[in-house]
């Protein structure tokens, strides 16, 4: 059974209160966030956005994929577990 979802939305909570929402490009197997871009240069804000999404979500791994250059580029991020 596939559990891939595009445009998945989830609530961001702080101290039990909803403070915002994130819409993710793609979630694979209910485990991995995949954010897709098509830009010549990857601004750092995209990396920071994915890190924030990981911190606010139940997911531990994120991929930032850029199709906007002649050679596909990607970055993998892992949410560090709290001690």
N, C-alpha and C positions, 0 to 999 in steps of 0.2 A: 504494500500500500504506500503510495507516494504521499508525502506530507509537505511538498514544496508549495510555497505560497508567494505570490507577487503582490506588491503594494500592501503588505501586512501592516496593520496599524496596532499600536499598543499604547496604553496609558502610562505616563510617568507619574509616580507617586512619591511624595515626601511626607514622612510622618503620617502615613495613612491617608493623605489628601491628594487628589489628582491635581497636578500642577502643569500638566501639558500632555502632548501626544507626539509620537514619532510615527512616521510612515516609512517603512523599509522597502527598498526596491525588491528584494527577494530573500526568502528564508528557506534554507535547504534542510530537509529532514528534521525540522523543528530544532536545529542545533546551530546553524551557521548563517550569519547575516552576510548577504552579498550586496554591495553597493556598486552600481554600474555608472561609469562616467565615459564621456567622449570629448576629451579636451587635449589640447596640445601640451600644456603644462599642468601638472597636478598641484594646485595650491594646498598649502598646509591645512587650510580650513576643512578640507574633505577628510583628512586624517583625523583631525580633532572631532569632527562630527561623528565619525564611526566609533571612535573611542568613547565618546559620550553615549552613543546608542548602546554600546556593550555594557557600560556601567549601569545604565538605566533599565536594561532588559535582563531576561533570564538566560540569554545566550552567552557563550564563552568565547566563541571564535567569530571573527569578521574578516571578510575579504573585500578589498577595495580594488576594483578592476577598471582599467582605463583602455578603451578601444580607440582613442583619439590620436594615437601615434602609429607610425608604420609597424612597430613591433608591439604586441600586446604587453602591457605592464600591469603588475598587480602587487599588492602588499597584503600581508597576513598579520592580523592583530589578535592577541589572546588577552582576555580579561584576567587580570591577576586575582587569585582567590584571596579572600580576607583571612588573616590568621585566626 
